[in-house]
């Protein structure tokens, strides 16, 4: 009887470990690296042509929020994923309709809820990165109180402490928080956190 209980506890611990944010994060990135990197590269290129933010607003990944950023205003639109008005609006604001639609389809394929370019400062120097927010199925399981896996793509190599946490620079080793979150290393230019908010 005791051996059965110990066996069940061991199975439960194994399942909980495999569902941990760290495990989901590293596995998810490696399994979807080609698509994630492609989303980041496409978005960076398109954003330079015309700043915009795009994301899904529903659990079924059928509704899109599109934010077009101009010098004076930000226009926010809501569309169905295959709605013709989406293409019309992209054309109106001189965005590459085919490329943005392909980006949205890539996001849909891996449950990427949101993508944005984000500015931050280190020692007074302005830097930028690309945020991708993903809602993997694994993070919705029991005992997972946070819901979104956020990946950051930096344009240059970053510094991390011995625990793999993002820090300001090599000497100070002060944690570099983004949107109040501590990020951990995936590689020299990519880090992640698990957050209760997608943006």
JOJOTA-V191272 format. One record per residue. N is the residue number from 1. RES is the residue in three letters. SS is DSSP state (@ for helix, = for strand, . for the rest). OMEGA is omega in whole degrees, -180 to 180 (999 if undefined). D_CENTER is the distance of its C-alpha to the mean C-alpha in Angstrom with 2 decimals. Layout:
BEGIN
N|RES|SS|OMEGA|D_CENTER  N|RES|SS|OMEGA|D_CENTER
END
This chain:
BEGIN
1|UNK|.|180|45.70  2|UNK|@|-179|44.06  3|UNK|@|177|42.67  4|UNK|@|179|41.01  5|UNK|@|179|39.40  6|UNK|@|179|38.20  7|UNK|@|-180|36.85  8|UNK|@|178|34.92  9|UNK|@|179|33.49  10|UNK|@|178|32.43  11|UNK|@|-180|30.69  12|UNK|@|179|28.89  13|UNK|@|179|27.74  14|UNK|@|180|26.52  15|UNK|@|-180|24.53  16|UNK|@|179|23.01  17|UNK|@|-178|22.12  18|UNK|@|178|20.51  19|UNK|.|-177|18.31  20|UNK|.|-180|17.40  21|UNK|@|-179|13.83  22|UNK|@|-177|14.70  23|UNK|@|178|16.10  24|UNK|@|-176|13.44  25|UNK|@|-177|10.77  26|UNK|@|180|13.14  27|UNK|@|-178|14.50  28|UNK|@|-179|11.45  29|UNK|@|-178|10.33  30|UNK|@|-178|14.02  31|UNK|@|-175|14.69  32|UNK|.|-173|12.10  33|UNK|@|-178|12.16  34|UNK|@|-179|14.21  35|UNK|@|179|12.16  36|UNK|@|180|8.78  37|UNK|@|179|11.06  38|UNK|@|177|12.86  39|UNK|@|-180|10.15  40|UNK|@|-178|9.50  41|UNK|@|179|13.29  42|UNK|@|-179|14.26  43|UNK|@|180|12.26  44|UNK|@|180|13.65  45|UNK|@|-179|17.04  46|UNK|@|-179|17.09  47|UNK|@|178|15.97  48|UNK|@|179|18.90  49|UNK|@|-180|21.21  50|UNK|.|-177|20.30  51|UNK|.|177|17.61  52|UNK|=|176|15.66  53|UNK|=|178|12.59  54|UNK|=|179|11.91  55|UNK|=|177|10.58  56|UNK|=|-174|12.30  57|UNK|.|-179|14.51  58|UNK|.|-177|16.17  59|UNK|.|-178|16.04  60|UNK|.|-179|17.73  61|UNK|.|179|15.22  62|UNK|.|-177|18.27  63|UNK|=|-176|17.87  64|UNK|=|169|15.96  65|UNK|=|180|15.74  66|UNK|=|179|16.38  67|UNK|=|178|16.95  68|UNK|=|-175|19.34  69|UNK|=|176|19.94  70|UNK|.|-180|23.55  71|UNK|.|-174|25.70  72|UNK|.|-175|27.04  73|UNK|.|170|24.90  74|UNK|=|180|21.56  75|UNK|=|-178|22.24  76|UNK|=|-179|20.23  77|UNK|=|174|20.91  78|UNK|=|-178|20.29  79|UNK|=|164|20.99  80|UNK|=|-172|21.30  81|UNK|.|-178|19.36  82|UNK|.|-177|22.66  83|UNK|.|-178|24.50  84|UNK|@|180|26.73  85|UNK|@|178|26.16  86|UNK|@|179|22.64  87|UNK|@|179|24.25  88|UNK|@|-179|26.97  89|UNK|@|177|24.69  90|UNK|@|178|22.76  91|UNK|@|-178|26.23  92|UNK|@|-177|27.51  93|UNK|.|176|25.01  94|UNK|.|173|25.46  95|UNK|.|180|22.06  96|UNK|.|-174|22.27  97|UNK|@|-179|22.31  98|UNK|@|-178|22.20  99|UNK|@|179|19.27  100|UNK|@|178|17.12  101|UNK|@|177|18.28  102|UNK|@|176|17.37  103|UNK|@|179|13.79  104|UNK|@|179|13.69  105|UNK|@|177|15.39  106|UNK|@|177|12.98  107|UNK|@|-180|10.07  108|UNK|@|-174|12.75  109|UNK|@|-180|13.78  110|UNK|.|177|10.85  111|UNK|.|175|9.96  112|UNK|=|-172|6.77  113|UNK|=|-170|7.64  114|UNK|=|175|6.66  115|UNK|=|-176|6.52  116|UNK|=|171|8.68  117|UNK|=|-172|10.80  118|UNK|=|177|11.69  119|UNK|=|175|15.14  120|UNK|=|-176|16.36  121|UNK|=|174|19.77  122|UNK|=|-179|21.24  123|UNK|.|177|25.03  124|UNK|.|-179|25.33  125|UNK|=|-179|23.58  126|UNK|=|177|20.86  127|UNK|=|180|17.80  128|UNK|=|178|14.62  129|UNK|=|176|11.12  130|UNK|=|176|8.18  131|UNK|=|169|4.98  132|UNK|=|179|2.15  133|UNK|=|-175|2.67  134|UNK|=|176|5.12  135|UNK|.|179|8.71  136|UNK|.|-177|10.67  137|UNK|@|-176|14.37  138|UNK|@|-177|15.20  139|UNK|@|178|13.65  140|UNK|@|-178|16.09  141|UNK|.|178|19.09  142|UNK|.|179|21.78  143|UNK|.|176|21.41  144|UNK|.|-176|17.61  145|UNK|.|176|17.68  146|UNK|.|-166|13.97  147|UNK|.|-171|11.82  148|UNK|=|177|8.03  149|UNK|=|-176|6.12  150|UNK|=|179|3.71  151|UNK|=|176|4.01  152|UNK|=|174|6.46  153|UNK|=|177|8.96  154|UNK|=|179|12.35  155|UNK|.|179|15.40  156|UNK|.|-180|17.69  157|UNK|.|-179|18.18  158|UNK|.|177|17.43  159|UNK|=|-180|19.72  160|UNK|=|176|19.26  161|UNK|.|-177|21.92  162|UNK|.|179|23.70  163|UNK|.|179|21.30  164|UNK|.|-180|18.36  165|UNK|=|-180|17.06  166|UNK|=|178|16.03  167|UNK|=|-176|19.26  168|UNK|.|-179|20.71  169|UNK|.|-174|23.11  170|UNK|.|-173|25.28  171|UNK|.|-173|28.22  172|UNK|.|-179|27.12  173|UNK|.|176|24.46  174|UNK|.|-178|23.29  175|UNK|=|177|19.83  176|UNK|.|179|17.38  177|UNK|=|176|15.43  178|UNK|=|-175|12.67  179|UNK|.|179|12.92  180|UNK|.|-177|15.26  181|UNK|=|173|13.03  182|UNK|=|-179|14.08  183|UNK|.|-179|11.78  184|UNK|=|-172|13.18  185|UNK|=|163|13.91  186|UNK|.|170|12.83  187|UNK|.|-174|14.98  188|UNK|.|-177|16.55  189|UNK|.|-176|13.85  190|UNK|=|178|10.60  191|UNK|=|-176|9.78  192|UNK|=|166|7.92  193|UNK|=|173|8.91  194|UNK|=|-170|9.59  195|UNK|=|177|10.19  196|UNK|.|178|12.49  197|UNK|.|-176|10.82  198|UNK|.|-180|7.78  199|UNK|.|999|8.60
END
